[in-house]
């Protein structure tokens, strides 16, 4: 029998198997439609609201979240600017120059400004000598007073090894390249958001989490071996492209297995771990001064936490939505065994029990108006003048939050005093801010908390500029107050965005606002360029943006204690409310 004959004989079986698979898929989808979010919550509550498994799972998920902060902000130290001056070959050799950054003869060869040698200019030589250094600390060469650009540099000893002294990215001509490092990573994260969302919905939260983390870690390790600046930029883009989806996937995996009233807890813990990552970065950068080894320590250490992620269970809610009820039930049973509790009801049993009511439910659905499509719901929101203004205002507040938050994080390393201590403090101050945000939203309301913290952050940035530079402790205190306030604001913007738009468009509004917020992360790394023009410009810009967004936030409706709007009409009716009663004002 020929191969073609065999293939012909197998074709009917293949078609029959395909028909069986199709019918099975339809039945699975039909059973999935019987599972509601309330059913999933009821089944999950059987395993405990926050037991041993939830604690372990939260810890396993949050360790990569902590390292993701290091991934996002590593460029603060890899692309950090340095102190340098021109090499004077008539008086020194390039090999021995770093040992004497400020020799006695330097003022005759290099122009000074405010007691500091100009980093990119030197005086034109009048006498060229092959070996003009007669003895240590002296130089017989003579120089004119006309400055000229230099092509070689001497770096002050004791500094970090960064991209600046690796590839001589010096002077104003190259400062944009240092700023580009942070921006190119933010662009990668911006592009990644819709891609990671699709992968998460299509292949699962755990799949995205594990593979994105592994790829981001491997990309960072390869980046540490970059042979030129272009190669470094390419992998900087890849690092943040892969890492961008990790936070959202980790958030879902940590929140999935806790009770409805406990979902705030993993959210807060997630934020605390991320903030701790900022502090860890400062300490690690202090210990590892070479940029290549710093990247290897960050990404190599992060890669170690990929192994426990393989044992993290997939999202039960995602499995239920995909009709994979048997897998979801197996995970629920595993969680119950770890928490030492019994499970009486499974998702499969719920689906089977409700399957008998399917025909009646379908008949009822056919007689009712079907839910409008997602596109129709979005069009309805954008057609509403009040909701459109609210959405534009929301996008601006998202941008302001990310711009000021990341801007203050980046500039913490440039404050007077110990750069590493300042950066560590800017991360540690976020921990109590995340905790306070929970109480403040209930005490002052969503709108009051958002507007108030944005105004405090903006005022702190502007107040920093009027404090004398010799009062160093006051400058750092005010700066950290601004970081503290913008961290609370960042927590509140998530909540108020979700609560002031209708259910049928809520996820889209949250996604659009968060995506627009990425504009702030793209712009923030460029602010050091403003400091080269005037040192006060970055904080002035942070202050103005934060203050203006705080005032505009007062136009948002108060959502504390109010039912979530289900329709566009209900969202439109949300106006300014009485802070005491949380009821619409009647006067």
ABEGO torsion letter per residue (X at the ends): XBAAAAAAAAAAAAAAAAAAAAAAAAAAAAAAAABBAAAAAAAAAAAEABBAAAAAAAAAAAAAAAAAAAAAAAAAAAABBBBBBBBBAAABBAAAAAABABBAAAAAABBBBGGBBBAABBBBBABBBABABABBGBBABBBBABBBBBABBBBBBGBBBBAAAAAGBBEAAAAAAAAAAAAAAAAAAAAAAAAAAAAAAAAEAAAAAAAAAAAAAAAAAAAAABABAAAAAAAAAAAAAAAAAAAAAAAAAAAAABBAAAAAAAAAAAAAAAAAAAAAAAAAAAABABAAAAAAAAAAAAAAAAAAAAABBBBAAAAAAAGBAAAAAAAAAAAAAAAGBBBABBAAAAAAAAAAAAAAAAAAAAABBBBBBAAAAAAAAAABAAAAAAAAAAAAAAAAAAAAAAAAAAAAAABBEBAAAAAAAAAAAAAAAAAAAAAAAAAAEAAAAAAAAAAAAAAAAAAAAABBAABAAAAAAAAAAAAAAAAAAAAAAAAAAAAABBAAAAAAAAAAAAAAAAAAAAAAAAAAAAAAABAAAAAAAAAAAAAAAAAAAAABBBABGBBBBABAAAAAABBBBBAAAGBBBAX
